[in-house]
Amino acid sequence: MSRFESFGLSDVGKKRVNNEDAFAIRTEKNLYIVADGMGGHSSGEVAAQLAVKEIIAFFDTNSLSEDATWPYEYDESLSFDGNRLRTAIAAANDRIQAYAADHPESRGMGTTVVAALRNGEKVVISHVGDSRAYLLDDSELHVLTMDHSWVGEQVRQGFLTESEAEQHPFRNVITKALGTREHAKGDVAEIAMPTGSRLLLCTDGLNSMVRDEDIRDVLADTAGLEDACRKLIALANDRGGEDNVTVVLIERVE
């Protein structure tokens, strides 16, 4: 019988006045969500909260089966859970757009999102934007998501190195986010979590301040999940804290 533990924490950072991140842990649904909002007049905060609430609401109320008529295209290359999580994220995109249409001051708002849905030892991850998922397995750290950002695309195409991307003036330019397009299709990855492994969901307020090798060291060397989350946020703040930072950590303990 698999057993998992989890903990999440969010911090405003050292430079921002408002925290426009949001997160949720719903252990009864095996659901974990992190969102990073953007937009003026506190609209980023609203967008992130709407995304989290809508994804939770989808899993609270939706009874879709594989044979049902889905509100969005069913992708046969994905598992049932992969389609469920991608559909929940698409529904969140619609909800944010509807809110912005009714609130002119919020038009143009958006949010990144990364979410994980667990089924036994298998985990489905879907994301839009540059919030990330990492897996620590046997002291090795693996990045499970690809940033939907201008510099991320330049790195993948070989036009920028990772170190150049970290300092590039366009490093905060997002190429895909919830609320900014009519349809937002999340990337989906499906993985197994071995016993002792840890899954980290985070906003870019962490990885823009803290190198992956330092994230690995904290996850590998810190026993308690709460302590590990607090150390990651402290590192981000010690190194400038230029953005809000949110972390959710899940561990398979058996």
Secondary structure, DSSP 8 states (H G I E B T S, - for coil): ---EEEEEEEE-TTT-SS--EEEEEETTTTEEEEEEEE-TTTHHHHHHHHHHHHHHHHHHH----TTS--SS---TTS-HHHHHHHHHHHHHHHHHHHHHHH-GGGTT-EEEEEEEEEETTEEEEEEESS-EEEEEETTEEEE-----BHHHHHHHTTSS-HHHHHH-TTTT-BS--BTSSS----EEEEEE--TT-EEEEE-HHHHTTS-HHHHHHHHHH--SHHHHHHHHHHHHHHTT--S-EEEEEEEE--
